[in-house]
C-alpha cells in the first residue's frame, strides 16, 4: 500500500494498530466533514481512512513505510507503536496516537471491578505513567501506592514477563495492559488480565486531531517556495574580443534544459531572469522532497557532476512569489558577502520569512535526544564565541576550530552534524579570486539556542 499521494480535497489518514483495534477505529468513523475540530471552531475536511494492521507492535515501522506517501497523516493505536516508528525514523509527515489515559483507563478499571475477585490496589500496569495512574485511582477512591508499573518502552515479550512474574509471586491480583498482544500472551498463560482499550469518544477525538494535523501540514506544504539559481560562469564572463557569443548561449541553454528536467521531478516551473539567472517556482512540500527536508541545496550536486557547471542557489519561502523571491535573493546576497547575517541590499538586514524567523532546515527525523542535546551545546559554544552585538552568524571550519579549540577536520565534522540536526544551514559558496575550493560558510541558527 504505497505510492504517491494523489491531489484531492480529502485527507487520508493511515490507521496503524492491531487488527481488532484498527477495525474498531475504521468502523467508528471520523466526525462529519465540515464539523468543528476538537476544541476549535475550524471545520474538518473530508477524511478517508486507510488501514495498516499489524500482528505485533514492532511491525509498526514497516507498516508506515508501506503506507509511504499515500497518506497525509498517521494515527497510531497507542503510544507504543508510535514510539517504535519514531525510533525507526520512518515518520516523514505528521503523526499522533490515541491516548489510553482517561476514559480508556477508567473503562478498564470498571471492567475489572465488575468481573469481581480482583484487588485493584494490587495491580500491575504497563506503558502508562505514574501520574495518570495515580489520578485515575484517586478518582475511584483507591490508593495506587502498591500498584506496580512498567513505564519504560519494552517489547511485548518483556512486558508479558513483567506482569506474569509479579502475579506468580503473589505481588499482584490482576494485570492491566495497553498492548493487545501482551494481553493475549497473559491470557494464554492463565494470568488475569484486562486490556486497556480506547473508548469511542477518545477514538473520534484522536481522528479529529489527526485530521487537523494533516490539514495544517497540507497548507504548510502548499506555501510558495522560490529558488533563485545563478550561474557564476555566465555572470563573470565578460564578452572578450574574438570570443564567440554562441558559446555562452549554449551554456545558458544547457543549464536551462537541466533545470527544466529537475523542475519536472518536483512539479515546479522554471523561468530565465537576465543573462545568468533562473527562477524555479515550486511549493514548500515539493521543494522539501527534493532537498531532504531543506537540508541540502537543490540542483548543485547534479549540475556539477553531470554538466561540470557550478550553480549558486538561494531558497526562500513566502505568502507571495515576490516575498519568496526576495527571501531567496537575500540568502544569495549573504553568501556573496561571505557572512551569515542575511544582509539585504545596501547592507541592511534581509527580510525574514512570514513567521519572522529565518528559513531553516527541518530537524532530522528520529534523532536521539542525547545527540540533539550535544548539537545544541556545540551551537551554544559557537554562538558564545561570536562577536557581541554582531549580526553575522556564519562560520567556516577554520573559525569553528578556533572557537571550539579543535582541529579544522573535527570542526568540519561538527558543522556537518549541526546541519544534519537542523541547527545550521550551509550557505552557497561565494566567489573567490584565489584558485582552489572556496571556503564553505555555515549559517548558525542561534535562535535554536534561545528556544531551548
C-alpha positions as CSV (number, residue, x, y, z in Angstrom):
1,X,0.0,0.0,0.0
2,X,2.5,2.6,-1.2
3,X,2.8,5.2,-3.8
4,X,2.4,8.9,-4.4
5,X,-0.5,10.7,-2.8
6,X,-2.9,11.9,-5.4
7,X,-4.1,15.5,-5.3
8,X,-7.5,15.5,-3.6
9,X,-9.7,17.7,-1.4
10,X,-9.9,14.9,1.2
11,X,-7.3,14.0,3.8
12,X,-6.0,10.4,4.0
13,X,-5.3,9.1,7.5
14,X,-3.3,5.9,7.9
15,X,-4.5,3.8,10.9
16,X,-1.7,1.8,12.4
17,X,-2.5,-0.7,15.1
18,X,-3.6,-4.3,15.9
19,X,-6.3,-5.9,13.7
20,X,-9.2,-5.7,16.1
21,X,-8.5,-2.1,17.2
22,X,-7.9,-1.0,13.6
23,X,-11.3,-2.4,12.7
24,X,-12.9,-0.6,15.6
25,X,-11.3,2.7,14.6
26,X,-12.4,2.2,10.9
27,X,-16.0,1.4,12.0
28,X,-16.1,4.3,14.5
29,X,-15.6,6.8,11.6
30,X,-14.4,10.4,11.9
31,X,-16.5,13.4,12.6
32,X,-18.5,14.5,9.6
33,X,-16.7,16.8,7.1
34,X,-17.4,20.5,8.0
35,X,-18.0,19.8,11.7
36,X,-15.7,21.6,14.2
37,X,-12.4,20.0,15.3
38,X,-11.8,19.2,18.9
39,X,-11.5,22.4,21.0
40,X,-11.7,24.6,17.9
41,X,-14.3,26.2,15.6
42,X,-12.3,25.1,12.5
43,X,-14.3,22.8,10.2
44,X,-12.8,19.4,9.5
45,X,-12.1,18.4,5.9
46,X,-13.4,15.2,4.2
47,X,-11.4,12.2,5.5
48,X,-10.5,8.8,4.1
49,X,-9.2,6.1,6.4
50,X,-6.6,3.6,5.3
51,X,-5.9,0.5,7.4
52,X,-2.4,-0.7,8.2
53,X,-2.9,-3.5,10.8
54,X,-0.1,-5.5,12.4
55,X,0.2,-8.6,14.5
56,X,2.9,-7.2,16.8
57,X,3.7,-3.6,17.8
58,X,7.3,-4.0,16.5
59,X,5.9,-4.2,12.9
60,X,4.5,-0.6,13.1
61,X,7.6,1.0,11.4
62,X,7.3,-1.4,8.5
63,X,3.6,-0.6,8.2
64,X,4.4,3.2,8.0
65,X,6.9,2.5,5.2
66,X,4.3,0.5,3.3
67,X,1.8,3.4,3.5
68,X,4.5,5.6,2.0
69,X,3.3,8.9,0.5
70,X,-0.2,7.7,0.0
71,X,-1.3,9.3,3.3
72,X,-1.4,12.8,4.8
73,X,-1.1,11.8,8.5
74,X,-0.6,8.6,10.6
75,X,-2.8,7.7,13.6
76,X,-1.4,5.0,15.9
77,X,-3.5,2.9,18.2
78,X,-1.3,3.8,21.2
79,X,1.9,5.5,22.2
80,X,3.9,2.2,21.9
81,X,3.7,1.7,18.1
82,X,4.2,5.5,17.7
83,X,7.4,5.3,19.6
84,X,8.6,2.3,17.5
85,X,8.0,4.3,14.3
86,X,9.7,7.4,15.8
87,X,12.8,5.5,16.8
88,X,13.0,3.9,13.3
89,X,13.0,7.3,11.7
90,X,10.2,6.4,9.2
91,X,7.8,9.3,10.0
92,X,8.2,11.8,7.2
93,X,4.9,13.6,8.0
94,X,2.7,14.4,10.9
95,X,1.6,11.7,13.3
96,X,-0.3,11.2,16.5
97,X,-1.7,8.4,18.7
98,X,-4.8,7.6,20.7
99,X,-4.2,8.3,24.4
100,X,-5.0,5.4,26.7
101,X,-5.3,7.5,29.9
102,X,-8.6,9.0,30.9
103,X,-11.7,7.1,29.6
104,X,-9.6,4.1,28.4
105,X,-8.1,3.5,31.8
106,X,-11.4,4.2,33.7
107,X,-13.1,1.7,31.5
108,X,-10.5,-1.0,32.2
109,X,-10.8,-0.4,35.9
110,X,-14.6,-0.6,35.7
111,X,-14.5,-3.9,33.8
112,X,-12.1,-5.3,36.3
113,X,-14.3,-4.3,39.2
114,X,-17.4,-5.7,37.6
115,X,-15.8,-9.0,36.9
116,X,-15.1,-9.4,40.7
117,X,-12.3,-11.2,42.5
118,X,-9.6,-8.6,41.7
119,X,-7.9,-6.4,44.2
120,X,-7.3,-3.3,42.1
121,X,-4.9,-1.8,44.6
122,X,-2.6,-4.8,43.9
123,X,-2.4,-4.4,40.1
124,X,0.4,-4.3,37.5
125,X,0.1,-1.8,34.7
126,X,2.3,-1.2,31.6
127,X,3.0,1.8,29.4
128,X,1.1,4.4,31.4
129,X,2.8,6.9,33.6
130,X,2.6,7.1,37.4
131,X,0.8,10.4,37.4
132,X,-2.0,9.2,35.1
133,X,-2.5,6.0,37.1
134,X,-2.4,7.8,40.5
135,X,-5.0,10.3,39.3
136,X,-7.4,7.6,38.0
137,X,-7.1,5.5,41.2
138,X,-7.7,8.6,43.3
139,X,-10.9,9.3,41.3
140,X,-12.3,5.9,42.2
141,X,-11.2,6.2,45.9
142,X,-8.3,3.8,45.8
143,X,-4.6,4.2,46.6
144,X,-2.1,3.5,43.8
145,X,0.8,3.1,46.3
146,X,1.1,-0.7,45.7
147,X,0.4,-0.7,42.0
148,X,3.4,-2.0,40.0
149,X,4.2,0.0,36.8
150,X,6.3,-0.7,33.8
151,X,6.5,2.8,32.2
152,X,9.6,2.3,30.1
153,X,9.2,1.1,26.5
154,X,9.8,-2.6,26.1
155,X,8.9,-5.5,23.7
156,X,5.6,-7.4,24.2
157,X,7.5,-10.4,25.5
158,X,9.3,-8.3,28.1
159,X,6.0,-6.7,29.3
160,X,4.2,-10.0,29.4
161,X,7.1,-11.4,31.5
162,X,6.9,-8.4,33.9
163,X,3.2,-9.0,34.6
164,X,3.4,-12.8,34.8
165,X,6.4,-12.7,37.2
166,X,4.6,-10.4,39.6
167,X,1.4,-12.4,39.5
168,X,3.1,-15.8,40.1
169,X,5.0,-14.3,43.1
170,X,1.7,-13.1,44.6
171,X,2.5,-9.5,44.4
172,X,-0.4,-8.6,42.1
173,X,-4.0,-9.7,41.7
174,X,-4.6,-8.5,38.1
175,X,-2.7,-7.1,35.1
176,X,-3.7,-4.1,33.0
177,X,-2.0,-4.0,29.6
178,X,-2.2,-1.3,26.9
179,X,-1.0,-3.8,24.3
180,X,-3.5,-6.3,22.9
181,X,-0.6,-8.7,22.1
182,X,0.6,-8.6,25.7
183,X,-3.0,-9.2,26.9
184,X,-3.2,-12.2,24.7
185,X,0.1,-13.7,26.0
186,X,-1.0,-13.3,29.6
187,X,-4.4,-14.7,29.0
188,X,-2.9,-17.8,27.4
189,X,-0.6,-18.2,30.4
190,X,-3.5,-18.0,32.8
191,X,-2.7,-14.6,34.2
192,X,-5.8,-12.5,35.0
193,X,-5.6,-9.5,32.6
194,X,-7.7,-6.6,31.5
195,X,-6.8,-4.8,28.2
196,X,-6.8,-1.1,28.3
197,X,-8.6,-0.2,25.1
198,X,-9.6,3.3,23.8
199,X,-13.3,4.2,24.0
200,X,-15.3,5.6,21.2
201,X,-15.0,9.3,22.2
202,X,-11.2,9.0,22.5
203,X,-11.0,7.4,19.1
204,X,-13.1,10.1,17.4
205,X,-11.2,12.9,19.2
206,X,-7.9,11.4,18.0
207,X,-9.2,11.1,14.5
208,X,-10.2,14.8,14.5
209,X,-6.8,15.7,15.9
210,X,-5.1,13.8,13.1
211,X,-7.3,15.5,10.6
212,X,-6.3,18.9,11.9
213,X,-2.6,17.9,11.8
214,X,-2.9,16.7,8.2
215,X,-4.8,19.8,7.1
216,X,-2.2,22.1,8.7
217,X,0.6,20.2,7.1
218,X,-1.0,20.3,3.7
219,X,-1.4,24.1,4.0
220,X,2.3,24.4,5.1
221,X,3.4,22.2,2.2
222,X,1.4,24.4,-0.2
223,X,3.3,27.5,0.8
224,X,5.1,29.1,-2.1
225,X,8.8,28.4,-2.5
226,X,11.2,30.1,-4.9
227,X,14.8,29.0,-5.7
228,X,17.0,31.7,-7.3
229,X,19.7,30.0,-9.4
230,X,22.7,31.9,-10.7
231,X,25.5,30.6,-13.0
232,X,28.8,32.3,-11.9
233,X,30.5,31.2,-15.2
234,X,27.9,33.3,-17.1
235,X,27.8,36.2,-14.7
236,X,31.5,36.6,-14.5
237,X,32.3,36.1,-18.2
238,X,32.6,39.5,-19.9
239,X,32.5,39.4,-23.7
240,X,36.0,39.3,-24.9
241,X,37.2,40.3,-28.4
242,X,37.0,37.3,-30.6
243,X,35.2,35.2,-28.0
244,X,32.1,33.7,-29.7
245,X,28.8,34.7,-28.0
246,X,27.2,31.4,-29.0
247,X,29.3,29.5,-26.5
248,X,27.8,31.5,-23.6
249,X,24.3,31.0,-25.1
250,X,25.0,27.3,-25.4
251,X,25.9,27.0,-21.7
252,X,22.8,29.1,-20.8
253,X,20.5,26.8,-22.8
254,X,22.2,23.7,-21.4
255,X,21.6,24.9,-17.8
256,X,18.0,25.8,-18.7
257,X,17.3,22.4,-20.1
258,X,18.9,20.8,-17.0
259,X,16.8,22.9,-14.6
260,X,13.6,22.1,-16.6
261,X,14.3,18.4,-16.2
262,X,14.9,18.9,-12.4
263,X,11.8,21.0,-12.0
264,X,9.6,18.4,-13.7
265,X,10.5,16.0,-10.9
266,X,9.1,18.3,-8.3
267,X,6.2,19.7,-10.4
268,X,7.9,23.2,-10.5
269,X,8.3,25.9,-13.1
270,X,11.5,27.5,-14.5
271,X,11.9,30.9,-15.9
272,X,15.1,32.7,-17.0
273,X,16.0,36.0,-15.3
274,X,18.6,38.1,-17.1
275,X,21.6,36.6,-18.8
276,X,22.9,34.4,-15.9
277,X,20.0,33.5,-13.6
278,X,16.8,31.5,-13.4
279,X,13.8,31.3,-11.1
280,X,12.4,27.9,-10.0
281,X,8.9,28.3,-8.5
282,X,7.5,25.4,-6.5
283,X,5.7,24.6,-3.3
284,X,7.4,24.0,0.0
285,X,6.4,20.4,0.0
286,X,7.8,19.6,-3.4
287,X,11.0,21.5,-2.8
288,X,11.5,19.9,0.6
289,X,11.2,16.5,-1.0
290,X,14.0,17.4,-3.4
291,X,16.2,18.9,-0.7
292,X,15.9,16.2,2.0
293,X,13.7,18.5,4.1
294,X,15.5,21.7,3.2
295,X,18.8,20.2,4.4
296,X,20.7,20.3,1.1
297,X,20.9,22.8,-1.7
298,X,18.9,21.7,-4.8
299,X,20.4,21.2,-8.2
300,X,24.0,22.0,-7.3
301,X,25.5,18.5,-7.0
302,X,23.9,17.1,-10.1
303,X,24.8,20.2,-12.1
304,X,28.5,19.8,-11.0
305,X,28.6,16.1,-11.7
306,X,26.6,16.0,-15.0
307,X,27.3,19.4,-16.6
308,X,30.6,20.4,-14.9
309,X,28.9,23.7,-14.1
310,X,28.8,25.4,-10.7
311,X,25.4,26.8,-9.6
312,X,24.6,29.2,-6.7
313,X,21.2,28.6,-5.2
314,X,19.2,30.6,-2.7
315,X,15.8,29.3,-1.5
316,X,13.1,31.4,0.0
317,X,9.5,30.9,1.3
318,X,6.7,33.4,1.3
319,X,3.0,34.1,1.0
320,X,3.6,35.5,-2.4
321,X,6.0,35.0,-5.3
322,X,7.6,38.4,-4.6
323,X,8.1,37.6,-0.9
324,X,9.6,34.2,-1.6
325,X,12.0,35.6,-4.3
326,X,13.1,38.4,-2.0
327,X,14.0,35.9,0.7
328,X,15.8,33.7,-1.8
329,X,17.9,36.6,-3.1
330,X,18.7,37.7,0.5
331,X,20.2,34.2,1.0
332,X,22.4,34.6,-2.1
333,X,23.5,38.1,-1.1
334,X,24.5,36.8,2.3
335,X,26.6,34.1,0.6
336,X,28.2,36.5,-1.7
337,X,29.1,38.7,1.2
338,X,30.7,35.7,3.0
339,X,28.6,36.3,6.1
340,X,25.5,34.7,7.5
341,X,23.7,37.8,8.8
342,X,21.4,37.7,5.8
343,X,22.0,41.2,4.7
344,X,19.8,42.8,2.1
345,X,20.5,45.5,-0.5
346,X,22.7,48.2,0.8
347,X,23.9,46.2,3.8
348,X,20.6,46.3,5.5
349,X,19.2,43.2,7.2
350,X,17.3,41.0,4.7
351,X,13.6,40.3,5.1
352,X,12.6,37.4,7.4
353,X,10.2,34.8,6.3
354,X,6.4,35.3,7.1
355,X,6.8,33.8,10.5
356,X,9.5,36.3,11.5
357,X,12.3,33.6,11.6
358,X,14.9,32.7,9.1
359,X,14.2,29.9,6.7
360,X,15.7,26.9,8.5
361,X,16.1,23.2,7.6
362,X,13.8,20.7,9.1
363,X,15.1,18.7,12.0
364,X,16.4,15.3,11.3
365,X,13.7,12.7,11.9
366,X,14.2,10.1,14.6
367,X,17.3,11.9,16.1
368,X,18.0,10.9,19.7
369,X,17.6,13.5,22.4
370,X,21.2,13.0,23.6
371,X,22.5,13.7,20.1
372,X,20.3,16.7,19.8
373,X,21.5,18.0,23.2
374,X,25.1,17.7,22.1
375,X,24.4,19.6,18.9
376,X,22.7,22.4,20.9
377,X,25.7,22.5,23.3
378,X,28.1,22.8,20.3
379,X,25.9,25.5,18.8
380,X,25.8,27.4,22.1
381,X,29.6,27.3,22.3
382,X,30.0,28.7,18.8
383,X,27.4,31.4,19.4
384,X,29.1,32.5,22.6
385,X,32.4,32.9,20.7
386,X,30.8,35.2,18.0
387,X,31.4,39.0,18.4
388,X,28.9,40.5,20.9
389,X,26.2,42.5,19.2
390,X,27.2,41.3,15.7
391,X,24.6,40.4,13.1
392,X,26.7,37.8,11.3
393,X,26.1,34.2,12.4
394,X,28.2,32.5,9.8
395,X,31.4,30.5,10.4
396,X,33.6,28.2,8.4
397,X,35.6,25.3,9.6
398,X,38.7,27.4,10.4
399,X,36.6,29.8,12.5
400,X,34.8,27.0,14.2
401,X,38.0,25.2,15.0
402,X,39.3,28.3,16.7
403,X,36.1,28.9,18.7
404,X,35.8,25.2,19.8
405,X,39.6,24.6,20.2
406,X,39.6,21.6,17.9
407,X,41.2,20.7,14.7
408,X,39.7,22.0,11.4
409,X,38.8,18.4,10.4
410,X,36.9,17.9,13.7
411,X,35.3,21.3,13.3
412,X,34.1,20.4,9.8
413,X,32.6,17.2,11.1
414,X,30.8,19.1,13.9
415,X,29.4,21.6,11.4
416,X,28.1,18.8,9.2
417,X,26.4,17.3,12.3
418,X,24.8,20.7,13.1
419,X,23.4,20.8,9.5
420,X,22.0,17.2,9.9
421,X,20.4,18.2,13.2
422,X,18.7,21.3,11.7
423,X,21.0,23.7,13.7
424,X,22.9,25.2,10.8
425,X,22.4,25.9,7.2
426,X,25.2,25.5,4.6
427,X,25.5,28.7,2.5
428,X,26.2,28.6,-1.2
429,X,30.0,29.0,-1.8
430,X,30.9,32.6,-2.6
431,X,33.1,33.9,-5.4
432,X,36.8,34.0,-4.6
433,X,39.7,35.3,-6.7
434,X,42.0,32.6,-5.3
435,X,42.4,29.3,-7.0
436,X,41.1,26.1,-5.3
437,X,37.9,25.3,-3.5
438,X,36.1,28.3,-2.0
439,X,35.6,28.4,1.8
440,X,32.3,26.8,2.9
441,X,30.4,29.0,5.4
442,X,27.5,27.8,7.6
443,X,24.8,30.0,8.9
444,X,24.4,29.1,12.7
445,X,20.7,29.0,13.7
446,X,21.4,30.6,17.1
447,X,17.6,31.1,17.5
448,X,17.5,27.4,18.4
449,X,19.7,28.0,21.5
450,X,17.3,30.8,22.6
451,X,14.3,28.5,22.2
452,X,15.9,25.7,24.3
